[in-house]
Structure formats: C-alpha cells, structure tokens
Amino acid sequence: MTPAAAHRAYTLLGPDGQLRRSDTPGTLGGHRRARLYGRLDCPSALRAIARGHYAGHRVFFPDEATAIAAGYRPCAVCLPGEYARWKSTRESSSASS
C-alpha cells in the first residue's frame, strides 16, 4: 500500500443522515434525491453515472443497516429480493392504515 492510500479518507452517510469521514470505503452506494441504495456495481446506477446525471447526488453507506436507518430504500435492479421485502412491508403497512 502506498503512503497516500494509507491515509485516504472516505465520506459516508450515517444513520442520522449526516456525512461522516471514514478510513474504510462504503459497501453500498445511494442516490440522495431518490433515497435509494444499492450495490456499487449496480447496472442502473452505472448507466446513470455514465450519463452524468447521478454523481452529484451520490452517497455511500458502510452497510445496509445504516442505509435503512437513514431512510433509504433498496434498489429494485441490483437488490430485487430486498426491494420486494421493502415493498411488501410498505404495502402491508399502508393497507392497515
């Protein structure tokens, strides 16, 4: 590891929605406006980044629990199982209202 890499800092979004500095990179990426999170290799996010419409709103999370605590939902493209569970929970809670 080079000396520059040893001192690299990352900015991650915490469960309270505040940005935090971290010595380790995030494991998930998200979109601040859409309030969704997904894998860093998500095909949908990579296409949006390539078009230049995404990078300015991108945030990173250390883990899924932090993304959920910050009020983000799973991506339907790269996390279909998590998205289906999120959607069914959301639909069942609105049906009981």
C-alpha positions in Angstrom: 0.0 0.0 0.0 1.3 3.4 -0.9 1.6 6.2 1.8 -1.2 8.1 0.0 -3.5 5.1 0.1 -2.8 4.5 3.8 -4.2 8.0 4.6 -7.2 8.0 2.3 -10.4 9.1 3.9 -13.9 8.4 2.6 -17.2 10.3 3.2 -20.1 8.1 4.2 -23.7 8.9 5.2 -24.5 7.9 8.7 -27.9 6.6 10.1 -28.8 10.2 11.1 -28.3 11.4 7.5 -25.1 13.3 8.4 -21.9 12.9 6.4 -19.0 11.3 8.2 -15.4 10.7 7.4 -14.2 7.1 7.4 -10.9 5.2 6.9 -12.8 2.5 5.0 -14.9 2.9 1.8 -18.6 2.3 1.8 -20.0 -1.0 0.7 -23.2 0.4 -0.8 -24.0 3.5 -2.9 -27.1 5.6 -2.9 -28.9 8.5 -4.5 -29.7 11.3 -2.2 -32.8 12.6 -4.0 -34.3 9.2 -4.8 -33.4 8.0 -1.3 -32.4 4.6 -2.6 -29.3 2.4 -2.1 -27.7 -0.4 -3.9 -24.6 -2.3 -4.8 -21.6 -0.3 -6.1 -21.7 -2.3 -9.3 -25.5 -1.7 -9.9 -26.0 -1.6 -13.7 -28.7 1.1 -13.4 -26.6 3.4 -11.3 -23.6 2.9 -13.6 -25.7 3.8 -16.6 -26.9 7.0 -14.8 -23.4 7.9 -13.8 -22.2 7.4 -17.4 -24.9 9.9 -18.5 -23.7 12.4 -15.9 -27.0 12.6 -14.0 -26.1 10.8 -10.8 -22.7 11.5 -9.4 -23.7 14.9 -7.8 -26.3 13.1 -5.7 -24.4 10.0 -4.9 -23.8 9.0 -1.3 -22.2 6.0 0.3 -23.0 3.7 3.2 -20.9 1.4 5.4 -23.6 -1.2 5.4 -27.3 -1.9 4.7 -28.5 -1.3 8.2 -27.1 2.3 8.0 -28.8 2.9 4.7 -32.1 1.8 6.1 -31.7 3.8 9.3 -31.0 6.9 7.2 -34.4 6.3 5.4 -33.2 4.9 2.1 -34.9 2.0 0.3 -33.2 -0.8 -1.7 -32.7 -0.6 -5.4 -35.1 -2.8 -7.4 -32.5 -3.5 -10.1 -29.5 -4.8 -8.1 -31.2 -5.8 -4.9 -34.5 -7.3 -6.1 -35.1 -9.5 -3.0 -34.5 -6.7 -0.6 -36.7 -4.4 -2.7 -39.5 -7.0 -2.8 -39.4 -7.3 1.0 -39.3 -3.5 1.4 -42.3 -3.1 -1.0 -44.4 -5.8 0.7 -43.7 -4.3 4.1 -44.7 -0.8 2.8 -47.9 -2.1 1.1 -49.0 -4.1 4.2 -48.5 -1.1 6.5 -50.5 1.2 4.1 -53.3 -1.4 3.8 -53.7 -1.5 7.6 -53.9 2.4 7.8 
